[in-house]
Amino acid sequence: MRKLIIFSLVGFFAQLIDGSLGMAFGLTSTTLLLAFGIAPAIASASIHMAEIATTAASGMAHYKFGNVDKKLALKIMVPGAAAAFLGAAFLSSLPGALIKPFISAFLLLMGLYIICKFLFRDTGSVSKKAKAYPGWFLVILGAVGGFLDAVGGGGWGPVNTPVLLSRQGAVPRKVIGTVDTSECAVAIAATLGFVLFLGWEQYNWMVVGAFVIGGIIAAPIAAWLVRILPAYLLGVAVGGFIIVTNSYTLLQAGGAGKELILIFYIVLLSAWGVAILTTLRKHQTSAA
């Protein structure tokens, strides 16, 4: 019961962050499940099953608030869904104990990417006339995001959101809403792959239900908060959380002793705190 309450709370905050940043539900949730000893394929399968409901709720909320570019959503979600199905098939064929350190390494790199994206991005840039990406680029972008999302339990947002936000004149709330809405198709395709290659009996339905409950409650709140929430702070916070949690798996896999792990975490947590303070000061200075 205690685990289910924790999973529901994590599902709530993960969706709150995901709906506000356009990323991190899968990464945050999968990181937690791996920390509880759940095999990577089962963790990713469970999260994607839950995401069918949470992304649908998030998409409807974003659509209601006018945060969705329908043409862009279609261009990235079709190749994304196809690649997610292939990614689920690939992950399902690998032994959990063998792939777990590699998945943790991928999640850690995604955490670094997220924290650097929000820590070092230019706060003084001025939006210009919107410039669209060519169709072939969006197909590749969607395919890469979909495959990594299925294999790593998260990756659709971290791959698509920063790239689309880097477009000249991109509207943040439109990018975030579009990425969140298109993720529903990716979650359905990945889930179909996991069901076919893993089977229904492999799912932990209590875990799925806990994440669904927390995520659905948070979805409409996040769609509203995307207009006013300081995304830079959440980005650094969630990136640090992903790094801190997955580092332990990698240190254990490398045979590190307790003393080394303790020293590493003291340094890591200190660096995370400095990053948060630096981000706050940077944006307070730019706002002054």
N, C-alpha and C positions, 0 to 999 in steps of 0.2 A: 504493500500500500504506500509505503514511504517513497519507493522508487517511482510509482505512478504519479504521485503528487509532484515530485521533482521533474518528471518528464513533461507534465502538463504546464508547469511554470516555465520550463525551458522552451516548450512549444509556443507559449504566449510571448515571451520576450524575443525569441528567435523570429517569429512572424512580425512582431512590432518593429524589429530592426530591419528585417527583409523588406517589409512594406514601405519603410522610410528610406532605405538605402538602395533597394533594388538588388540586394544580395544578402547572403549569410544564413538563411533558414537551414538549408541542407548542410552547410559546413559546420554550423554551430551544433545542430542536432546529431549529425554523424559523429562529430568529435566526442560528444557526451556518450553515445552508445558504445563507441570503441573503448572509451575509458572504463565502461562497465563490463568489458570483456566480450561484447557481442561481435561475431564474425563480420568482416567488412561487407560481404555480399548480403547478409541478413540485415545489417544496419542500413545499407543503401536501399534495399528492397522495402524495408519498413518505412523509411523516411519518404520514399517516393509514393508509396501507397497513401501515407498521410497527406502528402502534398497535393494529391488530386483534389482533396476537399479544401485545403488551406489556400491553394493557388486559385481555385475557382471562386472562393469567397473574396480573396484579395482582388482578383480580376474584376469581379462585379462591382466592388467598392471603388476601385480606381476608375472604371468606366463611368460610374455614376458621378464622380467628381471631375470628369473630363480629363483624365490623365493618360489616355490611351491613344496612340497613333496606330490605327487599324491596319494600314498598308504596311508599315514597318513590322508590326507584330506578325503578320502573315509571312513576310519574307524571311524572318529568322526562325519561326517556330516549325515550319515544314522540314527544312534540313536538320533542325535541332531534334525533332521528334525521331526522325529516321536514325540519326547517329546515336541517340539515347538508347534505342532498342538494341543496336549493335553493341553499345557499351555494356548494357545489362547482360547480354549473352557472353561477352568476353569475361566480365567479372565473375559470373556464375560458374565458369569453368575452372577457376583458380582456387587452390586450397586456401582457407581463411588464414591459417597461421603463417603461410608463406607471404601472402600479399599484404597483411596488416601493416608491417613497417613501411612499405612503399606507399600505402594509402595515407598513413600518418605523415610521411614526408611530403606528399602532394598537398595535404591539408595545411601543413606548416608553411609551405611555399605560398599557398593562397592567402594565408594569414599575413605573411610578410608583404605580399603584393597589396593587400587591402590597406594595411597600416601605412605603408609608404605612399600609396595613392592619396590618402586623406591627410597625411602628415606634411607632405611636401608639395601638394598641389598649389597652384597660383591662386591666391584669393583676390587679387586685384584685376584679374582678366575681365575684359568687357565683351559681352556677347555681340556678335555681328550677325549679318544675314545668314540664315541657316544654309548649310552645305550638305547635300545628301551623299551617302556612300554609294558606289556602284553596286548593281544587283549581285554580281559574282562575289564581291567581297562579303556581302551580307550572308550569302549561302555558306561560304567558308566559315565565317564567324559563328553562325548558328550551329553548323555541324561540329565544330571544335567544342563549343560550349555544351552541346547536348551529350557528346561522348564523354567529356570529362565529368559532367554532372552525374551520369550513371555510374561511372567507374569510381569516382571519389565521394559519392553521396552528396555532392554539392559542387557547383562550378558554373552553372548557367548564369547566375548573376555576376560573379566575379569576372567572368570572361566578357560578357556582353555589356554590362552597365558602364564600366570605365571606358571601353572603346567607344560606345555610342555617345557618352558624355563628352568625349574629346572632340566630337564634331564641332566645327565652327557654328556658333549660334544655337547649339543644342539646348532645349528647355529641360532642366533636370527632372521636374515632376512628370513630364511626358515620357522621358527615357525610362524612369523608374517604373511608372505605371505600365508601359508597354512591355518591358522585360518581365515584370511580375505576371502580367496577364498571359503572355505567350508561354510562360513556364508550365501552365496547366497541361498543354499538349505534350510537352516534354515529359512531364511526370506520368501521364497516361501511357505513353510509349515505353518508357523505362519500366513501369510496373508490368505492362504486358510481357515484356521480355523476361523479367524476373519470375513471373508466374509460369511462363512456359518452360524456363530452364531450371528453376528452383522448386516450383510447386507451391500450392497454397499452404501446405502443412509446415513450411519453413517460417511462416510469418508469426511474429509475436503480436497478436491482435490487441492485447492490452496496451502495449507500447504505442501501436498505431493509433488507438483510440485516444490515448492521453495527449499525443501530439496534435491530433485533430481538434480536440476540445480547446486546448490552449491557443492553437493557431487561428481557429475560426473566430474566437472572441477578440483576438488582437487585430485581425485583418481590417475591419472598417475603421478602427482607431488609427492604424498605421496609414491608411489611405488619406485620412484627414490631416494627420500630423506631418505628412511629407511636405506640406506647404510652409510649416513653421519650425520644424525640428532642426537643430544644428547637426546636419549629417556628418560633418567633419569629426565631431566628438564621438559619435556612435561608431564611425568607421575605424578610428584608432582603438576604441574600446573593444570592439568585436574582433578586430585583427589580432590584438594582444591576447584575447581569451583563446583564440584558436591556436596561437603559437604556444602559449603556456601549457595548454592541455595536451597537445600532440607531441611536445618535446619529451614528455615523460615516457611515452611509448618508444620513441627513438632511443632515448638514453638506456632504457631497459634492454632493448634489442641489441644495443652495442656493448652490453655487459658492464655499464657504469656502476660504481659502488654508491652506497648511501651518502657518504660524505661528499663525493663529487656532485651528485644530484642536488644535494642541499646547497652547495656553493653556487652551482649553475642557476638554481631557482632564485637565490638571493639577488644575483646579478640581473637575471632576466626580469624579475618583478620590479626591481629598481629602474631598469631601462624602460619598462612599460609605464611606470609612474611618471618618469621624465618626459616620455613621449606625449602623454595626456596633458601634462602641465605646459609643455612647449606648444601644443596645438591650441590650448586655451589662450595663452599669451599672444600667439601669432594672430589669432582671429580678433582678439580684443584690440590689438594694435591697429589692425587693418580697418576695424570698425570705428576707431576713434577719429 
